[in-house]
Structures are given as C-alpha cells and as structure tokens.
C-alpha cells in the first residue's frame, strides 16, 4: 500500500484490495468518517466528472479511489474513500452518461460536481456561458491522433503528407482541431468527414482507404490486436505535433467558485498529482479495476488488461503523461495556453460562437495549487 506524504503532514493512503466481483449496481460506499485532513475542508464526497469511460488516460481519477471502489451501473460511477482523508471520491463516467452535454455545461447543471475534465479548447469555447478554471492537468500532451493504414498510404510521414492522399479523414462532429488542421492545409475541406461513430466499422469496411481520429494510447493497439477484420498495424500523427497544443484533461472547477474552494484545492490538488504519478509507477491494480468497471457497466468500448498495459507504455514514450517543461507533474505552461487561445479563437469566431472578450490564460488555468515538488521520476 502506497502512502502519500504531503506538505503540512498531509498523509494519505490510496489503495486497498482489488475490486473483486461486481454483479450489478453496488453503491454501498461507506460514509465519510468525518475525521481526516480533508474532512470539513472539502465536500464529503469529491465528485469528479470525466469525459468518457474508464480508460488509462483517465486513470488518475480511479487511482484516487483505489482498486476496491464500488461500481454504480445505473449512474455510471466508481466510488470509495479517498484513503484516510475523511472524504469519499465519486468518479463519474462521461460520454453517453452526460446525455450529449459538454462537461462545462454539465458542471453548471449539476452543482454537486467538484471537478470536471475540460480540454483547453473547450474551456475557451465555454468561457462566456459556462466559465471553468483548470487547477491540474493529468496529461501534458493530448493523445489525440489521426491514424491510417501504412500499406495503403506508405508515403505519409508528416502532417504535410496527409492532404496529398485525398483520403477521407473521419472524426466526430464539432472537433475544433479539425477546423485547425483544415486552416493549416494539413487536411482539405473535402477530406474532413464528421461521420465517425467511434467504432472500427468504416475503417475495416473501407479496407484502410479512410483515415480516422483516435487516441495514440488506445486505437492503434486495439486495431492491431482486437479488431476483427483488421488486426494489423496502423500509423498515426499526434494532433499536438501539428501545433494544436491543448491540455486534454484540465481538472476544472466552476470559475466563480474557486475562491470558496481554495482551502480544499490546496490540499486536494497535490493528491491528484500523486495519484497520476503513482498510477504510472504501478498501474496494474487500477488497470485491473478499469477492466472490471468495463465488464460491469455495459455498452462501453472494449477494455482489456493488455490494452491498458500497452497504453501506459505509449503514454510514457510520447510524453502524454509527463512533467512538461519543468520537473513538475500537472502544471500549465501559460505561454502554451496563450498559443492555444490564439488558434482557437479565430475558429470560434468563424463558427459564430461566443466566448469571453479579452480572455487571458489566467482566466482558464491556474498553477496556484500545484505542488512543484511532485513529478514523474
């Protein structure tokens, strides 16, 4: 069992026994003890709203609960005590569990949410109606990619090569990064195809003639090892390397509530940093828990232990999880955020979307609560 040593003698235990049998909704989460360094400082249950199912890119949230959390099938949640801090953590799945709502909108609809996963571009887009402020980033580089069949397109090596193929590039509707890629000439307007449904079906049916979106830590492994009718390697390019440098998972609060949550965040954010670092150091318990969550909550994407293990290695190799420009895990580079705003705001204007006038990086991110001594080793 790993114990957490934080400033001001804040020591937290964050594990337990492996999540064993989950035969349905299991919501018997013990009530907070009322004693511990977060009791009376943070909400009795710290609610974390993620943007998708339980996957390695989101594992820090599940690491907070540990591998013996309880699964609520109906709610789409995983919950348990946050070590001996005196509070519980409830991690909520996103995707269909949000009913089509973006995370910032969901955070304003459901005020029980303490932290929500919001990428930098979405924070800019939401700044007028649903302003949020990120206090921690569990991923330093977005894992988003465009991927293709190297047998069909052997000459694609850089972003400049994609447009020359003329291949359809399938993506889910509304992706701001696709507008960016088109604006840079990396993808033509005719190539951009917003019909991606999240499954391998079209890629397989087209025999690799289409390209598609994905996560470098997910789809390439699955397509090679698990997708019937394909099961061969694919290649990919990171959206980040095209100059679209968003922070994919900014753990965000409602901007107007940061002040009242300051005492909680000062103690909680270092735990978020530790959770991500500890997952990367010893991912197996939570990887197994995420498989069991997927087996319990139906209709989600296929999650396998082999895929989860591969994802950790991929995230290390590509610095998806990393210390950024310094030795700290989870902080924000404000100049980078400013660059993101510089590429996102023209896209939003072209779409006719509204966002806050005069928006600054400090309006959507802060490093105030990040412990500079915590990083990947």
Secondary structure as UniProt FT lines:
FT   STRAND          3..6
FT   HELIX           7..9
FT   STRAND          10..13
FT   TURN            37..38
FT   TURN            40..41
FT   STRAND          45..49
FT   HELIX           56..58
FT   HELIX           59..65
FT   TURN            67..68
FT   STRAND          70..72
FT   TURN            73..76
FT   STRAND          77..81
FT   TURN            83..84
FT   STRAND          88..92
FT   HELIX           95..98
FT   TURN            99..100
FT   HELIX           103..109
FT   TURN            111..112
FT   STRAND          115..118
FT   HELIX           120..125
FT   TURN            126..129
FT   STRAND          132..137
FT   STRAND          144..148
FT   TURN            150..152
FT   TURN            154..155
FT   HELIX           159..161
FT   HELIX           162..165
FT   STRAND          169..170
FT   TURN            173..174
FT   HELIX           176..184
FT   TURN            189..191
FT   STRAND          192..193
FT   HELIX           201..205
FT   TURN            206..208
FT   STRAND          211..215
FT   TURN            216..218
FT   HELIX           219..225
FT   TURN            228..230
FT   STRAND          235..238
FT   HELIX           239..242
FT   STRAND          250..254
FT   HELIX           255..257
FT   TURN            258..261
FT   HELIX           262..281
FT   HELIX           284..296
FT   TURN            298..299
FT   HELIX           305..317
FT   TURN            318..319
FT   TURN            324..327
FT   HELIX           334..351
FT   TURN            357..358
FT   HELIX           361..364
FT   TURN            368..369
FT   TURN            372..373
//
